[in-house]
């Protein structure tokens, strides 16, 4: 009976230590992510307030004009190297 209680106690302690280890691990990952976000975005306070608007004031004909001519960029002739 003593051996069963001892094994049960060891099993419970291993489970508790595993749960604590997982919580500590994810907590440290979250803290590292926060530090990285602060370093990459400055203070991080105005990160979500920036918006960029692009206006295209060209005419419809100019917007739909082809940039590359019909004879360019369609086919590349190559030779195999020896």
mmCIF file of the N, C-alpha and C atoms, coordinates in Angstrom:
data_MODEL
# 
_entry.id   MODEL 
# 
loop_
_atom_site.group_PDB 
_atom_site.id 
_atom_site.type_symbol 
_atom_site.label_atom_id 
_atom_site.label_alt_id 
_atom_site.label_comp_id 
_atom_site.label_asym_id 
_atom_site.label_entity_id 
_atom_site.label_seq_id 
_atom_site.pdbx_PDB_ins_code 
_atom_site.Cartn_x 
_atom_site.Cartn_y 
_atom_site.Cartn_z 
_atom_site.occupancy 
_atom_site.B_iso_or_equiv 
_atom_site.pdbx_formal_charge 
_atom_site.auth_seq_id 
_atom_site.auth_comp_id 
_atom_site.auth_asym_id 
_atom_site.auth_atom_id 
_atom_site.pdbx_PDB_model_num 
ATOM 1   N N  . UNK A 1 1  ? 0.822  -1.202 0.000   1.00 0.00 ? 1  UNK A N  1 
ATOM 2   C CA . UNK A 1 1  ? 0.000  0.000  0.000   1.00 0.00 ? 1  UNK A CA 1 
ATOM 3   C C  . UNK A 1 1  ? 0.867  1.268  0.000   1.00 0.00 ? 1  UNK A C  1 
ATOM 4   N N  . UNK A 1 2  ? 1.994  1.211  0.719   1.00 0.00 ? 2  UNK A N  1 
ATOM 5   C CA . UNK A 1 2  ? 2.893  2.353  0.791   1.00 0.00 ? 2  UNK A CA 1 
ATOM 6   C C  . UNK A 1 2  ? 3.488  2.683  -0.581  1.00 0.00 ? 2  UNK A C  1 
ATOM 7   N N  . UNK A 1 3  ? 3.811  1.651  -1.342  1.00 0.00 ? 3  UNK A N  1 
ATOM 8   C CA . UNK A 1 3  ? 4.401  1.854  -2.674  1.00 0.00 ? 3  UNK A CA 1 
ATOM 9   C C  . UNK A 1 3  ? 3.397  2.522  -3.602  1.00 0.00 ? 3  UNK A C  1 
ATOM 10  N N  . UNK A 1 4  ? 2.137  2.135  -3.544  1.00 0.00 ? 4  UNK A N  1 
ATOM 11  C CA . UNK A 1 4  ? 1.104  2.729  -4.394  1.00 0.00 ? 4  UNK A CA 1 
ATOM 12  C C  . UNK A 1 4  ? 0.913  4.199  -4.047  1.00 0.00 ? 4  UNK A C  1 
ATOM 13  N N  . UNK A 1 5  ? 0.875  4.518  -2.750  1.00 0.00 ? 5  UNK A N  1 
ATOM 14  C CA . UNK A 1 5  ? 0.744  5.927  -2.341  1.00 0.00 ? 5  UNK A CA 1 
ATOM 15  C C  . UNK A 1 5  ? 1.945  6.740  -2.808  1.00 0.00 ? 5  UNK A C  1 
ATOM 16  N N  . UNK A 1 6  ? 3.136  6.164  -2.657  1.00 0.00 ? 6  UNK A N  1 
ATOM 17  C CA . UNK A 1 6  ? 4.350  6.860  -3.077  1.00 0.00 ? 6  UNK A CA 1 
ATOM 18  C C  . UNK A 1 6  ? 4.342  7.116  -4.584  1.00 0.00 ? 6  UNK A C  1 
ATOM 19  N N  . UNK A 1 7  ? 3.983  6.112  -5.384  1.00 0.00 ? 7  UNK A N  1 
ATOM 20  C CA . UNK A 1 7  ? 3.916  6.277  -6.828  1.00 0.00 ? 7  UNK A CA 1 
ATOM 21  C C  . UNK A 1 7  ? 2.851  7.295  -7.223  1.00 0.00 ? 7  UNK A C  1 
ATOM 22  N N  . UNK A 1 8  ? 1.713  7.283  -6.537  1.00 0.00 ? 8  UNK A N  1 
ATOM 23  C CA . UNK A 1 8  ? 0.669  8.264  -6.804  1.00 0.00 ? 8  UNK A CA 1 
ATOM 24  C C  . UNK A 1 8  ? 1.152  9.672  -6.484  1.00 0.00 ? 8  UNK A C  1 
ATOM 25  N N  . UNK A 1 9  ? 1.860  9.831  -5.372  1.00 0.00 ? 9  UNK A N  1 
ATOM 26  C CA . UNK A 1 9  ? 2.408  11.132 -5.001  1.00 0.00 ? 9  UNK A CA 1 
ATOM 27  C C  . UNK A 1 9  ? 3.424  11.605 -6.034  1.00 0.00 ? 9  UNK A C  1 
ATOM 28  N N  . UNK A 1 10 ? 4.298  10.732 -6.475  1.00 0.00 ? 10 UNK A N  1 
ATOM 29  C CA . UNK A 1 10 ? 5.285  11.084 -7.504  1.00 0.00 ? 10 UNK A CA 1 
ATOM 30  C C  . UNK A 1 10 ? 4.575  11.462 -8.795  1.00 0.00 ? 10 UNK A C  1 
ATOM 31  N N  . UNK A 1 11 ? 3.552  10.724 -9.181  1.00 0.00 ? 11 UNK A N  1 
ATOM 32  C CA . UNK A 1 11 ? 2.798  11.006 -10.401 1.00 0.00 ? 11 UNK A CA 1 
ATOM 33  C C  . UNK A 1 11 ? 2.127  12.376 -10.324 1.00 0.00 ? 11 UNK A C  1 
ATOM 34  N N  . UNK A 1 12 ? 1.495  12.658 -9.207  1.00 0.00 ? 12 UNK A N  1 
ATOM 35  C CA . UNK A 1 12 ? 0.833  13.962 -9.029  1.00 0.00 ? 12 UNK A CA 1 
ATOM 36  C C  . UNK A 1 12 ? 1.855  15.087 -9.053  1.00 0.00 ? 12 UNK A C  1 
ATOM 37  N N  . UNK A 1 13 ? 3.003  14.901 -8.399  1.00 0.00 ? 13 UNK A N  1 
ATOM 38  C CA . UNK A 1 13 ? 4.044  15.925 -8.407  1.00 0.00 ? 13 UNK A CA 1 
ATOM 39  C C  . UNK A 1 13 ? 4.576  16.163 -9.822  1.00 0.00 ? 13 UNK A C  1 
ATOM 40  N N  . UNK A 1 14 ? 4.741  15.117 -10.595 1.00 0.00 ? 14 UNK A N  1 
ATOM 41  C CA . UNK A 1 14 ? 5.199  15.271 -11.981 1.00 0.00 ? 14 UNK A CA 1 
ATOM 42  C C  . UNK A 1 14 ? 4.180  16.053 -12.808 1.00 0.00 ? 14 UNK A C  1 
ATOM 43  N N  . UNK A 1 15 ? 2.909  15.775 -12.616 1.00 0.00 ? 15 UNK A N  1 
ATOM 44  C CA . UNK A 1 15 ? 1.869  16.500 -13.345 1.00 0.00 ? 15 UNK A CA 1 
ATOM 45  C C  . UNK A 1 15 ? 1.871  17.972 -12.947 1.00 0.00 ? 15 UNK A C  1 
ATOM 46  N N  . UNK A 1 16 ? 1.967  18.257 -11.659 1.00 0.00 ? 16 UNK A N  1 
ATOM 47  C CA . UNK A 1 16 ? 1.979  19.642 -11.187 1.00 0.00 ? 16 UNK A CA 1 
ATOM 48  C C  . UNK A 1 16 ? 3.207  20.367 -11.728 1.00 0.00 ? 16 UNK A C  1 
ATOM 49  N N  . UNK A 1 17 ? 4.367  19.736 -11.667 1.00 0.00 ? 17 UNK A N  1 
ATOM 50  C CA . UNK A 1 17 ? 5.576  20.357 -12.199 1.00 0.00 ? 17 UNK A CA 1 
ATOM 51  C C  . UNK A 1 17 ? 5.468  20.581 -13.703 1.00 0.00 ? 17 UNK A C  1 
ATOM 52  N N  . UNK A 1 18 ? 4.850  19.669 -14.420 1.00 0.00 ? 18 UNK A N  1 
ATOM 53  C CA . UNK A 1 18 ? 4.650  19.837 -15.857 1.00 0.00 ? 18 UNK A CA 1 
ATOM 54  C C  . UNK A 1 18 ? 3.760  21.018 -16.168 1.00 0.00 ? 18 UNK A C  1 
ATOM 55  N N  . UNK A 1 19 ? 2.665  21.142 -15.427 1.00 0.00 ? 19 UNK A N  1 
ATOM 56  C CA . UNK A 1 19 ? 1.749  22.274 -15.637 1.00 0.00 ? 19 UNK A CA 1 
ATOM 57  C C  . UNK A 1 19 ? 2.447  23.591 -15.322 1.00 0.00 ? 19 UNK A C  1 
ATOM 58  N N  . UNK A 1 20 ? 3.191  23.630 -14.209 1.00 0.00 ? 20 UNK A N  1 
ATOM 59  C CA . UNK A 1 20 ? 3.923  24.850 -13.849 1.00 0.00 ? 20 UNK A CA 1 
ATOM 60  C C  . UNK A 1 20 ? 4.955  25.178 -14.922 1.00 0.00 ? 20 UNK A C  1 
ATOM 61  N N  . UNK A 1 21 ? 5.646  24.166 -15.429 1.00 0.00 ? 21 UNK A N  1 
ATOM 62  C CA . UNK A 1 21 ? 6.633  24.377 -16.487 1.00 0.00 ? 21 UNK A CA 1 
ATOM 63  C C  . UNK A 1 21 ? 6.013  24.945 -17.745 1.00 0.00 ? 21 UNK A C  1 
ATOM 64  N N  . UNK A 1 22 ? 4.868  24.434 -18.141 1.00 0.00 ? 22 UNK A N  1 
ATOM 65  C CA . UNK A 1 22 ? 4.177  24.939 -19.337 1.00 0.00 ? 22 UNK A CA 1 
ATOM 66  C C  . UNK A 1 22 ? 3.740  26.382 -19.135 1.00 0.00 ? 22 UNK A C  1 
ATOM 67  N N  . UNK A 1 23 ? 3.206  26.707 -17.956 1.00 0.00 ? 23 UNK A N  1 
ATOM 68  C CA . UNK A 1 23 ? 2.773  28.076 -17.675 1.00 0.00 ? 23 UNK A CA 1 
ATOM 69  C C  . UNK A 1 23 ? 3.961  29.030 -17.701 1.00 0.00 ? 23 UNK A C  1 
ATOM 70  N N  . UNK A 1 24 ? 5.075  28.635 -17.097 1.00 0.00 ? 24 UNK A N  1 
ATOM 71  C CA . UNK A 1 24 ? 6.267  29.479 -17.096 1.00 0.00 ? 24 UNK A CA 1 
ATOM 72  C C  . UNK A 1 24 ? 6.797  29.658 -18.514 1.00 0.00 ? 24 UNK A C  1 
ATOM 73  N N  . UNK A 1 25 ? 6.797  28.591 -19.304 1.00 0.00 ? 25 UNK A N  1 
ATOM 74  C CA . UNK A 1 25 ? 7.279  28.655 -20.668 1.00 0.00 ? 25 UNK A CA 1 
ATOM 75  C C  . UNK A 1 25 ? 6.452  29.632 -21.503 1.00 0.00 ? 25 UNK A C  1 
ATOM 76  N N  . UNK A 1 26 ? 5.135  29.500 -21.471 1.00 0.00 ? 26 UNK A N  1 
ATOM 77  C CA . UNK A 1 26 ? 4.298  30.385 -22.268 1.00 0.00 ? 26 UNK A CA 1 
ATOM 78  C C  . UNK A 1 26 ? 4.331  31.817 -21.752 1.00 0.00 ? 26 UNK A C  1 
ATOM 79  N N  . UNK A 1 27 ? 4.495  31.997 -20.462 1.00 0.00 ? 27 UNK A N  1 
ATOM 80  C CA . UNK A 1 27 ? 4.624  33.341 -19.914 1.00 0.00 ? 27 UNK A CA 1 
ATOM 81  C C  . UNK A 1 27 ? 5.901  34.008 -20.413 1.00 0.00 ? 27 UNK A C  1 
ATOM 82  N N  . UNK A 1 28 ? 6.989  33.261 -20.449 1.00 0.00 ? 28 UNK A N  1 
ATOM 83  C CA . UNK A 1 28 ? 8.244  33.848 -20.941 1.00 0.00 ? 28 UNK A CA 1 
ATOM 84  C C  . UNK A 1 28 ? 8.162  34.134 -22.437 1.00 0.00 ? 28 UNK A C  1 
ATOM 85  N N  . UNK A 1 29 ? 7.505  33.270 -23.198 1.00 0.00 ? 29 UNK A N  1 
ATOM 86  C CA . UNK A 1 29 ? 7.328  33.523 -24.634 1.00 0.00 ? 29 UNK A CA 1 
ATOM 87  C C  . UNK A 1 29 ? 6.505  34.794 -24.841 1.00 0.00 ? 29 UNK A C  1 
ATOM 88  N N  . UNK A 1 30 ? 5.462  34.981 -24.057 1.00 0.00 ? 30 UNK A N  1 
ATOM 89  C CA . UNK A 1 30 ? 4.631  36.185 -24.173 1.00 0.00 ? 30 UNK A CA 1 
ATOM 90  C C  . UNK A 1 30 ? 5.437  37.434 -23.834 1.00 0.00 ? 30 UNK A C  1 
ATOM 91  N N  . UNK A 1 31 ? 6.264  37.363 -22.792 1.00 0.00 ? 31 UNK A N  1 
ATOM 92  C CA . UNK A 1 31 ? 7.095  38.511 -22.429 1.00 0.00 ? 31 UNK A CA 1 
ATOM 93  C C  . UNK A 1 31 ? 8.117  38.828 -23.511 1.00 0.00 ? 31 UNK A C  1 
ATOM 94  N N  . UNK A 1 32 ? 8.712  37.809 -24.107 1.00 0.00 ? 32 UNK A N  1 
ATOM 95  C CA . UNK A 1 32 ? 9.668  38.029 -25.191 1.00 0.00 ? 32 UNK A CA 1 
ATOM 96  C C  . UNK A 1 32 ? 8.976  38.673 -26.379 1.00 0.00 ? 32 UNK A C  1 
ATOM 97  N N  . UNK A 1 33 ? 7.759  38.234 -26.698 1.00 0.00 ? 33 UNK A N  1 
ATOM 98  C CA . UNK A 1 33 ? 7.005  38.818 -27.808 1.00 0.00 ? 33 UNK A CA 1 
ATOM 99  C C  . UNK A 1 33 ? 6.704  40.287 -27.535 1.00 0.00 ? 33 UNK A C  1 
ATOM 100 N N  . UNK A 1 34 ? 6.329  40.615 -26.317 1.00 0.00 ? 34 UNK A N  1 
ATOM 101 C CA . UNK A 1 34 ? 6.058  42.012 -25.967 1.00 0.00 ? 34 UNK A CA 1 
ATOM 102 C C  . UNK A 1 34 ? 7.306  42.865 -26.116 1.00 0.00 ? 34 UNK A C  1 
ATOM 103 N N  . UNK A 1 35 ? 8.449  42.359 -25.666 1.00 0.00 ? 35 UNK A N  1 
ATOM 104 C CA . UNK A 1 35 ? 9.698  43.107 -25.811 1.00 0.00 ? 35 UNK A CA 1 
ATOM 105 C C  . UNK A 1 35 ? 10.043 43.302 -27.274 1.00 0.00 ? 35 UNK A C  1 
ATOM 106 N N  . UNK A 1 36 ? 9.851  42.280 -28.084 1.00 0.00 ? 36 UNK A N  1 
ATOM 107 C CA . UNK A 1 36 ? 10.132 42.381 -29.511 1.00 0.00 ? 36 UNK A CA 1 
ATOM 108 C C  . UNK A 1 36 ? 9.217  43.403 -30.171 1.00 0.00 ? 36 UNK A C  1 
ATOM 109 N N  . UNK A 1 37 ? 7.932  43.396 -29.814 1.00 0.00 ? 37 UNK A N  1 
ATOM 110 C CA . UNK A 1 37 ? 6.990  44.364 -30.379 1.00 0.00 ? 37 UNK A CA 1 
ATOM 111 C C  . UNK A 1 37 ? 7.381  45.785 -30.000 1.00 0.00 ? 37 UNK A C  1 
ATOM 112 N N  . UNK A 1 38 ? 7.804  45.991 -28.763 1.00 0.00 ? 38 UNK A N  1 
ATOM 113 C CA . UNK A 1 38 ? 8.221  47.331 -28.331 1.00 0.00 ? 38 UNK A CA 1 
ATOM 114 C C  . UNK A 1 38 ? 9.462  47.781 -29.069 1.00 0.00 ? 38 UNK A C  1 
ATOM 115 N N  . UNK A 1 39 ? 10.406 46.878 -29.276 1.00 0.00 ? 39 UNK A N  1 
ATOM 116 C CA . UNK A 1 39 ? 11.644 47.247 -29.967 1.00 0.00 ? 39 UNK A CA 1 
ATOM 117 C C  . UNK A 1 39 ? 11.397 47.539 -31.443 1.00 0.00 ? 39 UNK A C  1 
ATOM 118 N N  . UNK A 1 40 ? 10.540 46.786 -32.093 1.00 0.00 ? 40 UNK A N  1 
ATOM 119 C CA . UNK A 1 40 ? 10.333 46.956 -33.525 1.00 0.00 ? 40 UNK A CA 1 
ATOM 120 C C  . UNK A 1 40 ? 9.379  48.099 -33.847 1.00 0.00 ? 40 UNK A C  1 
ATOM 121 N N  . UNK A 1 41 ? 8.531  48.490 -32.924 1.00 0.00 ? 41 UNK A N  1 
ATOM 122 C CA . UNK A 1 41 ? 7.543  49.525 -33.208 1.00 0.00 ? 41 UNK A CA 1 
ATOM 123 C C  . UNK A 1 41 ? 7.729  50.775 -32.361 1.00 0.00 ? 41 UNK A C  1 
ATOM 124 N N  . UNK A 1 42 ? 8.857  50.964 -31.806 1.00 0.00 ? 42 UNK A N  1 
ATOM 125 C CA . UNK A 1 42 ? 9.049  52.118 -30.937 1.00 0.00 ? 42 UNK A CA 1 
ATOM 126 C C  . UNK A 1 42 ? 8.272  51.902 -29.654 1.00 0.00 ? 42 UNK A C  1 
ATOM 127 N N  . UNK A 1 43 ? 7.424  52.843 -29.316 1.00 0.00 ? 43 UNK A N  1 
ATOM 128 C CA . UNK A 1 43 ? 6.642  52.706 -28.091 1.00 0.00 ? 43 UNK A CA 1 
ATOM 129 C C  . UNK A 1 43 ? 5.485  51.737 -28.268 1.00 0.00 ? 43 UNK A C  1 
ATOM 130 N N  . UNK A 1 44 ? 5.027  51.566 -29.493 1.00 0.00 ? 44 UNK A N  1 
ATOM 131 C CA . UNK A 1 44 ? 3.926  50.648 -29.753 1.00 0.00 ? 44 UNK A CA 1 
ATOM 132 C C  . UNK A 1 44 ? 2.556  51.277 -29.551 1.00 0.00 ? 44 UNK A C  1 
ATOM 133 N N  . UNK A 1 45 ? 2.493  52.530 -29.092 1.00 0.00 ? 45 UNK A N  1 
ATOM 134 C CA . UNK A 1 45 ? 1.202  53.153 -28.806 1.00 0.00 ? 45 UNK A CA 1 
ATOM 135 C C  . UNK A 1 45 ? 0.486  53.566 -30.087 1.00 0.00 ? 45 UNK A C  1 
ATOM 136 N N  . UNK A 1 46 ? 1.219  54.055 -31.084 1.00 0.00 ? 46 UNK A N  1 
ATOM 137 C CA . UNK A 1 46 ? 0.569  54.556 -32.304 1.00 0.00 ? 46 UNK A CA 1 
ATOM 138 C C  . UNK A 1 46 ? 0.651  53.553 -33.444 1.00 0.00 ? 46 UNK A C  1 
ATOM 139 N N  . UNK A 1 47 ? 0.901  52.321 -33.146 1.00 0.00 ? 47 UNK A N  1 
ATOM 140 C CA . UNK A 1 47 ? 1.062  51.306 -34.173 1.00 0.00 ? 47 UNK A CA 1 
ATOM 141 C C  . UNK A 1 47 ? -0.225 51.091 -34.974 1.00 0.00 ? 47 UNK A C  1 
ATOM 142 N N  . UNK A 1 48 ? -1.363 51.161 -34.331 1.00 0.00 ? 48 UNK A N  1 
ATOM 143 C CA . UNK A 1 48 ? -2.626 50.861 -34.999 1.00 0.00 ? 48 UNK A CA 1 
ATOM 144 C C  . UNK A 1 48 ? -3.304 52.106 -35.579 1.00 0.00 ? 48 UNK A C  1 
ATOM 145 N N  . UNK A 1 49 ? -2.752 53.279 -35.357 1.00 0.00 ? 49 UNK A N  1 
ATOM 146 C CA . UNK A 1 49 ? -3.396 54.501 -35.811 1.00 0.00 ? 49 UNK A CA 1 
ATOM 147 C C  . UNK A 1 49 ? -2.884 54.999 -37.148 1.00 0.00 ? 49 UNK A C  1 
ATOM 148 N N  . UNK A 1 50 ? -1.946 54.315 -37.767 1.00 0.00 ? 50 UNK A N  1 
ATOM 149 C CA . UNK A 1 50 ? -1.398 54.777 -39.032 1.00 0.00 ? 50 UNK A CA 1 
ATOM 150 C C  . UNK A 1 50 ? -2.151 54.148 -40.185 1.00 0.00 ? 50 UNK A C  1 
ATOM 151 N N  . UNK A 1 51 ? -2.639 54.991 -41.088 1.00 0.00 ? 51 UNK A N  1 
ATOM 152 C CA . UNK A 1 51 ? -3.295 54.521 -42.299 1.00 0.00 ? 51 UNK A CA 1 
ATOM 153 C C  . UNK A 1 51 ? -2.695 55.250 -43.479 1.00 0.00 ? 51 UNK A C  1 
ATOM 154 N N  . UNK A 1 52 ? -2.616 54.567 -44.600 1.00 0.00 ? 52 UNK A N  1 
ATOM 155 C CA . UNK A 1 52 ? -2.072 55.144 -45.811 1.00 0.00 ? 52 UNK A CA 1 
ATOM 156 C C  . UNK A 1 52 ? -3.142 55.093 -46.888 1.00 0.00 ? 52 UNK A C  1 
ATOM 157 N N  . UNK A 1 53 ? -3.402 56.217 -47.506 1.00 0.00 ? 53 UNK A N  1 
ATOM 158 C CA . UNK A 1 53 ? -4.374 56.285 -48.583 1.00 0.00 ? 53 UNK A CA 1 
ATOM 159 C C  . UNK A 1 53 ? -3.641 56.641 -49.866 1.00 0.00 ? 53 UNK A C  1 
ATOM 160 N N  . UNK A 1 54 ? -3.884 55.853 -50.900 1.00 0.00 ? 54 UNK A N  1 
ATOM 161 C CA . UNK A 1 54 ? -3.252 56.094 -52.192 1.00 0.00 ? 54 UNK A CA 1 
ATOM 162 C C  . UNK A 1 54 ? -4.340 56.520 -53.160 1.00 0.00 ? 54 UNK A C  1 
ATOM 163 N N  . UNK A 1 55 ? -4.147 57.697 -53.758 1.00 0.00 ? 55 UNK A N  1 
ATOM 164 C CA . UNK A 1 55 ? -5.094 58.200 -54.753 1.00 0.00 ? 55 UNK A CA 1 
ATOM 165 C C  . UNK A 1 55 ? -4.460 58.119 -56.121 1.00 0.00 ? 55 UNK A C  1 
ATOM 166 N N  . UNK A 1 56 ? -5.222 57.667 -57.081 1.00 0.00 ? 56 UNK A N  1 
ATOM 167 C CA . UNK A 1 56 ? -4.754 57.592 -58.464 1.00 0.00 ? 56 UNK A CA 1 
ATOM 168 C C  . UNK A 1 56 ? -5.557 58.603 -59.269 1.00 0.00 ? 56 UNK A C  1 
ATOM 169 N N  . UNK A 1 57 ? -4.929 59.734 -59.586 1.00 0.00 ? 57 UNK A N  1 
ATOM 170 C CA . UNK A 1 57 ? -5.622 60.811 -60.286 1.00 0.00 ? 57 UNK A CA 1 
ATOM 171 C C  . UNK A 1 57 ? -5.473 60.728 -61.800 1.00 0.00 ? 57 UNK A C  1 
ATOM 172 N N  . UNK A 1 58 ? -4.952 59.626 -62.305 1.00 0.00 ? 58 UNK A N  1 
ATOM 173 C CA . UNK A 1 58 ? -4.795 59.487 -63.759 1.00 0.00 ? 58 UNK A CA 1 
ATOM 174 C C  . UNK A 1 58 ? -6.155 59.191 -64.397 1.00 0.00 ? 58 UNK A C  1 
ATOM 175 N N  . UNK A 1 59 ? -6.226 59.457 -65.686 1.00 0.00 ? 59 UNK A N  1 
ATOM 176 C CA . UNK A 1 59 ? -7.471 59.165 -66.403 1.00 0.00 ? 59 UNK A CA 1 
ATOM 177 C C  . UNK A 1 59 ? -7.615 57.654 -66.559 1.00 0.00 ? 59 UNK A C  1 
ATOM 178 N N  . UNK A 1 60 ? -8.824 57.225 -66.908 1.00 0.00 ? 60 UNK A N  1 
ATOM 179 C CA . UNK A 1 60 ? -9.082 55.793 -67.052 1.00 0.00 ? 60 UNK A CA 1 
ATOM 180 C C  . UNK A 1 60 ? -8.235 55.204 -68.170 1.00 0.00 ? 60 UNK A C  1 
ATOM 181 N N  . UNK A 1 61 ? -8.071 55.941 -69.257 1.00 0.00 ? 61 UNK A N  1 
ATOM 182 C CA . UNK A 1 61 ? -7.260 55.444 -70.368 1.00 0.00 ? 61 UNK A CA 1 
ATOM 183 C C  . UNK A 1 61 ? -5.801 55.292 -69.938 1.00 0.00 ? 61 UNK A C  1 
ATOM 184 N N  . UNK A 1 62 ? -5.309 56.235 -69.179 1.00 0.00 ? 62 UNK A N  1 
ATOM 185 C CA . UNK A 1 62 ? -3.918 56.169 -68.731 1.00 0.00 ? 62 UNK A CA 1 
ATOM 186 C C  . UNK A 1 62 ? -3.723 55.063 -67.695 1.00 0.00 ? 62 UNK A C  1 
ATOM 187 N N  . UNK A 1 63 ? -4.721 54.829 -66.851 1.00 0.00 ? 63 UNK A N  1 
ATOM 188 C CA . UNK A 1 63 ? -4.629 53.760 -65.859 1.00 0.00 ? 63 UNK A CA 1 
ATOM 189 C C  . UNK A 1 63 ? -4.616 52.386 -66.510 1.00 0.00 ? 63 UNK A C  1 
ATOM 190 N N  . UNK A 1 64 ? -5.371 52.211 -67.604 1.00 0.00 ? 64 UNK A N  1 
ATOM 191 C CA . UNK A 1 64 ? -5.478 50.910 -68.256 1.00 0.00 ? 64 UNK A CA 1 
ATOM 192 C C  . UNK A 1 64 ? -4.443 50.695 -69.347 1.00 0.00 ? 64 UNK A C  1 
ATOM 193 N N  . UNK A 1 65 ? -3.563 51.663 -69.548 1.00 0.00 ? 65 UNK A N  1 
ATOM 194 C CA . UNK A 1 65 ? -2.545 51.573 -70.588 1.00 0.00 ? 65 UNK A CA 1 
ATOM 195 C C  . UNK A 1 65 ? -1.549 50.469 -70.224 1.00 0.00 ? 65 UNK A C  1 
ATOM 196 N N  . UNK A 1 66 ? -1.125 49.698 -71.233 1.00 0.00 ? 66 UNK A N  1 
ATOM 197 C CA . UNK A 1 66 ? -0.150 48.630 -71.007 1.00 0.00 ? 66 UNK A CA 1 
ATOM 198 C C  . UNK A 1 66 ? 1.211  49.235 -70.715 1.00 0.00 ? 66 UNK A C  1 
ATOM 199 N N  . UNK A 1 67 ? 1.877  48.685 -69.756 1.00 0.00 ? 67 UNK A N  1 
ATOM 200 C CA . UNK A 1 67 ? 3.200  49.177 -69.392 1.00 0.00 ? 67 UNK A CA 1 
ATOM 201 C C  . UNK A 1 67 ? 4.261  48.537 -70.272 1.00 0.00 ? 67 UNK A C  1 
ATOM 202 N N  . UNK A 1 68 ? 4.099  47.265 -70.559 1.00 0.00 ? 68 UNK A N  1 
ATOM 203 C CA . UNK A 1 68 ? 5.059  46.544 -71.395 1.00 0.00 ? 68 UNK A CA 1 
ATOM 204 C C  . UNK A 1 68 ? 4.452  46.387 -72.778 1.00 0.00 ? 68 UNK A C  1 
ATOM 205 N N  . UNK A 1 69 ? 5.260  46.651 -73.802 1.00 0.00 ? 69 UNK A N  1 
ATOM 206 C CA . UNK A 1 69 ? 4.776  46.536 -75.186 1.00 0.00 ? 69 UNK A CA 1 
ATOM 207 C C  . UNK A 1 69 ? 4.443  45.078 -75.502 1.00 0.00 ? 69 UNK A C  1 
ATOM 208 N N  . UNK A 1 70 ? 3.662  44.870 -76.579 1.00 0.00 ? 70 UNK A N  1 
ATOM 209 C CA . UNK A 1 70 ? 3.219  43.525 -76.931 1.00 0.00 ? 70 UNK A CA 1 
ATOM 210 C C  . UNK A 1 70 ? 4.376  42.589 -77.245 1.00 0.00 ? 70 UNK A C  1 
ATOM 211 N N  . UNK A 1 71 ? 5.428  43.096 -77.818 1.00 0.00 ? 71 UNK A N  1 
ATOM 212 C CA . UNK A 1 71 ? 6.540  42.237 -78.219 1.00 0.00 ? 71 UNK A CA 1 
ATOM 213 C C  . UNK A 1 71 ? 7.578  42.020 -77.134 1.00 0.00 ? 71 UNK A C  1 
ATOM 214 N N  . UNK A 1 72 ? 7.397  42.592 -75.975 1.00 0.00 ? 72 UNK A N  1 
ATOM 215 C CA . UNK A 1 72 ? 8.399  42.484 -74.915 1.00 0.00 ? 72 UNK A CA 1 
ATOM 216 C C  . UNK A 1 72 ? 7.902  41.597 -73.785 1.00 0.00 ? 72 UNK A C  1 
ATOM 217 N N  . UNK A 1 73 ? 8.824  40.864 -73.232 1.00 0.00 ? 73 UNK A N  1 
ATOM 218 C CA . UNK A 1 73 ? 8.539  40.102 -72.030 1.00 0.00 ? 73 UNK A CA 1 
ATOM 219 C C  . UNK A 1 73 ? 7.731  38.845 -72.217 1.00 0.00 ? 73 UNK A C  1 
ATOM 220 N N  . UNK A 1 74 ? 7.461  38.440 -73.429 1.00 0.00 ? 74 UNK A N  1 
ATOM 221 C CA . UNK A 1 74 ? 6.639  37.263 -73.658 1.00 0.00 ? 74 UNK A CA 1 
ATOM 222 C C  . UNK A 1 74 ? 7.458  35.979 -73.719 1.00 0.00 ? 74 UNK A C  1 
ATOM 223 N N  . UNK A 1 75 ? 8.640  36.027 -74.352 1.00 0.00 ? 75 UNK A N  1 
ATOM 224 C CA . UNK A 1 75 ? 9.393  34.813 -74.611 1.00 0.00 ? 75 UNK A CA 1 
ATOM 225 C C  . UNK A 1 75 ? 10.870 35.132 -74.438 1.00 0.00 ? 75 UNK A C  1 
ATOM 226 N N  . UNK A 1 76 ? 11.573 34.222 -73.783 1.00 0.00 ? 76 UNK A N  1 
ATOM 227 C CA . UNK A 1 76 ? 13.020 34.373 -73.615 1.00 0.00 ? 76 UNK A CA 1 
ATOM 228 C C  . UNK A 1 76 ? 13.681 33.191 -74.274 1.00 0.00 ? 76 UNK A C  1 
ATOM 229 N N  . UNK A 1 77 ? 14.540 33.472 -75.263 1.00 0.00 ? 77 UNK A N  1 
ATOM 230 C CA . UNK A 1 77 ? 15.275 32.420 -75.947 1.00 0.00 ? 77 UNK A CA 1 
ATOM 231 C C  . UNK A 1 77 ? 16.584 32.202 -75.202 1.00 0.00 ? 77 UNK A C  1 
ATOM 232 N N  . UNK A 1 78 ? 16.848 30.986 -74.828 1.00 0.00 ? 78 UNK A N  1 
ATOM 233 C CA . UNK A 1 78 ? 18.074 30.704 -74.085 1.00 0.00 ? 78 UNK A CA 1 
ATOM 234 C C  . UNK A 1 78 ? 18.779 29.505 -74.680 1.00 0.00 ? 78 UNK A C  1 
ATOM 235 N N  . UNK A 1 79 ? 20.054 29.428 -74.386 1.00 0.00 ? 79 UNK A N  1 
ATOM 236 C CA . UNK A 1 79 ? 20.855 28.291 -74.816 1.00 0.00 ? 79 UNK A CA 1 
ATOM 237 C C  . UNK A 1 79 ? 21.364 27.588 -73.573 1.00 0.00 ? 79 UNK A C  1 
ATOM 238 N N  . UNK A 1 80 ? 21.428 26.260 -73.649 1.00 0.00 ? 80 UNK A N  1 
ATOM 239 C CA . UNK A 1 80 ? 21.921 25.508 -72.509 1.00 0.00 ? 80 UNK A CA 1 
ATOM 240 C C  . UNK A 1 80 ? 23.435 25.600 -72.457 1.00 0.00 ? 80 UNK A C  1 
ATOM 241 N N  . UNK A 1 81 ? 23.965 25.752 -71.246 1.00 0.00 ? 81 UNK A N  1 
ATOM 242 C CA . UNK A 1 81 ? 25.408 25.804 -71.072 1.00 0.00 ? 81 UNK A CA 1 
ATOM 243 C C  . UNK A 1 81 ? 25.989 24.415 -71.137 1.00 0.00 ? 81 UNK A C  1 
ATOM 244 N N  . UNK A 1 82 ? 27.213 24.323 -71.644 1.00 0.00 ? 82 UNK A N  1 
ATOM 245 C CA . UNK A 1 82 ? 27.881 23.014 -71.741 1.00 0.00 ? 82 UNK A CA 1 
ATOM 246 C C  . UNK A 1 82 ? 28.395 22.555 -70.414 1.00 0.00 ? 82 UNK A C  1 
# 
